[in-house]
Amino acid sequence: MNLKMLTMGAMALAMMTGAGLAGSTTGTSALDDSAKMSPFFTDAGMKTLRSEADFKTAWMAMKPDEQKAVLKDCGDSTINKSHADFCAMAKMMGG
């Protein structure tokens, strides 16, 4: 009986650890970095995009590797759903 309890406890711990690790990778999108994304929006809640000209200025101010990370995240269908307008504009700027 003790062996069964130990085994079940170890399995539960392994499952919780795996779920914790999986959960820690979410939210790591470049699009979720408010410091990097705020120049593209007119409001603090980051709901309203700037004009195309202002967006282009902010886009050109980003480092090339940051632009690539944004475009990569925009290519992810799950991430793109919550950032569709931004991604459409970024794809227009980035190729």
DATA-V755701 format. One record per residue. N is the residue number from 0. RES is the residue in three letters. PHI is phi in degrees with one decimal (999 if undefined). OMEGA is omega in degrees with one decimal (none if undefined). Layout:
n=N res=RES phi=PHI omega=OMEGA
n=N res=RES phi=PHI omega=OMEGA
This chain:
n=0 res=MET phi=999 omega=179.6
n=1 res=ASN phi=-64.7 omega=178.9
n=2 res=LEU phi=-64.0 omega=178.8
n=3 res=LYS phi=-64.3 omega=179.7
n=4 res=MET phi=-65.9 omega=178.1
n=5 res=LEU phi=-62.8 omega=179.9
n=6 res=THR phi=-62.9 omega=-179.8
n=7 res=MET phi=-65.9 omega=177.6
n=8 res=GLY phi=-64.1 omega=178.4
n=9 res=ALA phi=-64.6 omega=178.6
n=10 res=MET phi=-65.2 omega=179.2
n=11 res=ALA phi=-62.8 omega=178.8
n=12 res=LEU phi=-63.3 omega=179.2
n=13 res=ALA phi=-62.9 omega=179.7
n=14 res=MET phi=-66.7 omega=179.9
n=15 res=MET phi=-66.9 omega=178.9
n=16 res=THR phi=-65.1 omega=178.3
n=17 res=GLY phi=-62.6 omega=179.0
n=18 res=ALA phi=-65.8 omega=178.1
n=19 res=GLY phi=-64.7 omega=178.2
n=20 res=LEU phi=-66.9 omega=178.8
n=21 res=ALA phi=-64.6 omega=179.9
n=22 res=GLY phi=-68.4 omega=-177.7
n=23 res=SER phi=-75.0 omega=179.2
n=24 res=THR phi=-86.5 omega=178.4
n=25 res=THR phi=-76.5 omega=-179.5
n=26 res=GLY phi=80.6 omega=179.8
n=27 res=THR phi=-96.5 omega=179.1
n=28 res=SER phi=-65.5 omega=175.2
n=29 res=ALA phi=-60.1 omega=-178.9
n=30 res=LEU phi=-75.0 omega=179.0
n=31 res=ASP phi=-96.0 omega=179.0
n=32 res=ASP phi=-86.3 omega=-174.7
n=33 res=SER phi=-62.5 omega=178.9
n=34 res=ALA phi=-64.9 omega=179.9
n=35 res=LYS phi=-79.2 omega=-173.1
n=36 res=MET phi=-91.3 omega=-176.1
n=37 res=SER phi=-58.6 omega=178.7
n=38 res=PRO phi=-64.2 omega=-178.4
n=39 res=PHE phi=-90.6 omega=-174.9
n=40 res=PHE phi=-123.8 omega=-179.1
n=41 res=THR phi=-89.4 omega=-175.0
n=42 res=ASP phi=-122.9 omega=-178.1
n=43 res=ALA phi=-65.1 omega=179.1
n=44 res=GLY phi=-79.1 omega=179.5
n=45 res=MET phi=50.8 omega=177.9
n=46 res=LYS phi=-111.9 omega=-175.6
n=47 res=THR phi=-111.5 omega=-179.9
n=48 res=LEU phi=-70.8 omega=173.8
n=49 res=ARG phi=-72.2 omega=177.8
n=50 res=SER phi=-63.2 omega=-179.6
n=51 res=GLU phi=-59.4 omega=179.9
n=52 res=ALA phi=-64.9 omega=179.0
n=53 res=ASP phi=-68.5 omega=177.1
n=54 res=PHE phi=-62.3 omega=-179.6
n=55 res=LYS phi=-62.6 omega=178.1
n=56 res=THR phi=-60.3 omega=178.8
n=57 res=ALA phi=-65.6 omega=179.4
n=58 res=TRP phi=-63.0 omega=-178.1
n=59 res=MET phi=-68.8 omega=178.4
n=60 res=ALA phi=-77.3 omega=179.2
n=61 res=MET phi=-77.4 omega=174.9
n=62 res=LYS phi=-70.3 omega=-179.8
n=63 res=PRO phi=-55.1 omega=179.7
n=64 res=ASP phi=-70.0 omega=175.8
n=65 res=GLU phi=-70.1 omega=176.7
n=66 res=GLN phi=-61.1 omega=179.1
n=67 res=LYS phi=-62.2 omega=179.6
n=68 res=ALA phi=-63.7 omega=178.6
n=69 res=VAL phi=-64.6 omega=-179.7
n=70 res=LEU phi=-63.6 omega=177.6
n=71 res=LYS phi=-64.0 omega=179.3
n=72 res=ASP phi=-65.3 omega=177.9
n=73 res=CYS phi=-66.9 omega=177.3
n=74 res=GLY phi=-76.6 omega=177.5
n=75 res=ASP phi=-82.8 omega=-174.2
n=76 res=SER phi=-61.9 omega=179.7
n=77 res=THR phi=-69.7 omega=179.9
n=78 res=ILE phi=-68.2 omega=-177.2
n=79 res=ASN phi=-60.0 omega=-178.7
n=80 res=LYS phi=-57.4 omega=-177.3
n=81 res=SER phi=-87.7 omega=-179.0
n=82 res=HIS phi=-134.4 omega=-171.2
n=83 res=ALA phi=-57.8 omega=-177.6
n=84 res=ASP phi=-65.4 omega=178.3
n=85 res=PHE phi=-61.5 omega=-176.9
n=86 res=CYS phi=-63.7 omega=177.8
n=87 res=ALA phi=-61.3 omega=179.6
n=88 res=MET phi=-70.0 omega=-179.7
n=89 res=ALA phi=-64.3 omega=178.8
n=90 res=LYS phi=-64.4 omega=177.5
n=91 res=MET phi=-66.0 omega=-179.3
n=92 res=MET phi=-78.0 omega=-172.0
n=93 res=GLY phi=-93.5 omega=176.8
n=94 res=GLY phi=123.0 omega=none
